[in-house]
C-alpha cells in the first residue's frame, strides 16, 4: 500500500510539472503572436505613410508643372506684346528710312557729277604719279649700281690692307725671331764664358791646394823630388782643364 501512494505522488508531481510547462509555452506563444501582430500593424502604417508621401510628392510635382506652364504662357504673352511694339517701331523706322532714302537719292545724283569730276582728276594724278614712280625707279637702279661699285672698291681696299698687314706681321715676326735667336746665342756664349771662368777659378784653387800640400811635405822630402812632383801635378791639372774646355 505505501508503494502505490508513492507512485501516485510521483505521477501527480510529473503531471503538474507538465501542465505548468504547457501553460508557460502557451503564454509565450500568445505573447509572440501579439508582438507579430503589433509589428504587422506598424509595417502597414509605414506602407500607408509612404504611399501618402508618394501621392503628396506627385501632387506637388503636378502643381509645380502647372505653375511652370502658367509662367511660360505669361512669358509668351509678354513676348507677343513686345513683338507688337517692335513691329510698330519698325514700321515707323521704315517710313523714316524711305524718306531718308529719297533725300539720299537726290544727293547721290549731285554727288555722281562731282564723282565724275574727281575721277578725271584722279586719272591725271595717277599718270603724274606713274611718271614720277618710273623716274624714281631709274634713280634707284642707278643708286644701286653706284652702291655696288662702291662696295667692290671697299672690298678691294680691305683685301689690300689685309695683305699689307699680313706682310707687316710676318716681318715683325721674323724680327722677333731674329732677336730671340741673337739673345739665345748671347746667353749660350755668356754661359760658356762663365763656365770657363769658373773652371779657371777652380783650377787656381786646386793649384793653391797642391802648393800648400807640397809645402807641408817639403819638411820631410827632398826639395828636388818635391819640385818634380809638384810640376807633374800642375801639368796634369792643365791637361785636365784643357780637355774640359
Secondary structure, DSSP 8 states (H G I E B T S, - for coil): -HHHHHHHHHHHHHHHHHHHHHHHHHHHHHHHHHHHHHHHHHHHHHHHHHHHHHHHHHHHHHHHHHHHHHHHHHHHHHHHHHHHHHHHHHHHHHHHHHHHHHHHHHHHHHHHHHHHHHHHHHHHHHHHHHHHHHHHHHHHHHHHHHHHHHHHHHHHHHHHHHHHHHHHHHHHHHHHHHHHHHHHHHHHHHHHHHHHHHHHHHHHHHHHHHHHHHHHHTTTS-HHHHHHHHHHHHHHHHHHHHHH-
